[in-house]
Amino acid sequence: MLKEEIIKLIDTQNSINKDKIKSLLLPSLKFKLDDSVLAKFSSSKIGGYPPIFEEGYPSYNGIPLTFLGQISLDQISSTINSLLPKSGLLYFFLLINHVNNRYPDRKNEYKVLYKKNAEKENIDKKFPKILEFPISFFEHYTFPSYQENVIVENKLTDEDLNFIEDIESEIQYIESENFDVGHQVLGHPKAIQGTLRFWWAAKYLGFENIDTLTNEEIKKIKQIEDKFILLLQLDFSDPKIIIDDFGSSIAYFGIHKKDLENEDFDNVILVMQNT
């Protein structure tokens, strides 16, 4: 659904906060997994065989991470992507089958690598893999989830939030979405537990024990939470992604804006949520 159509929907309402609601709308790229045929080496895909890197394949305590997939930045429209590098590849890895009763969301249990060039097809079939599916992107627009800091700052009412939810439902209907959340690059993450940016910021600052946060720590989190950008939202409820460990969970990879500007992907934060 195009931005102009969404703006028209907003304008049909009598809310005094229409302009604020419009200002929250962010462009993103949703994507679907195509039929299971081999993707080109430099194309966006989920799964398949991982590439080999000069610095070694990502692992955790000697256990190879599973290659989740790659995003080809050359495929992403420059009109949507004003944040990511304009070319190159982002590779995503995750520890699977070796963590008990929690998500593999701690440092080094996941990895995001950025390579400016994919010079040749260089793969290694000895590492773990999931089924390979090429990706098809389509233009999308997103609103923040109801507990995000930007909602509070703009003093949106429950009526405004209900209106945003109605618009999102209309977009989902028009785009014939099969999943409640879906896969996405950039834009506002679609949280299923209220907020993502708060948890990204907390982990970025090293506050792992969320239940014992002090008022001072919460203050520090709120100072930076709006600086985080969604790199990848991956919906494991998609039946094409066969990873039994996570059920219908969602993986959200976020990066601090300053790190992204410096093309530094070492401090990417992973948060996973489930209903």
Summary of the structure (lengths in Angstrom):
residues: 275
radius of gyration: 18.8
end to end distance: 26.5
largest distance: 59.5
contacts: 802
relative contact order: 0.18
helix: 26%
strand: 25%
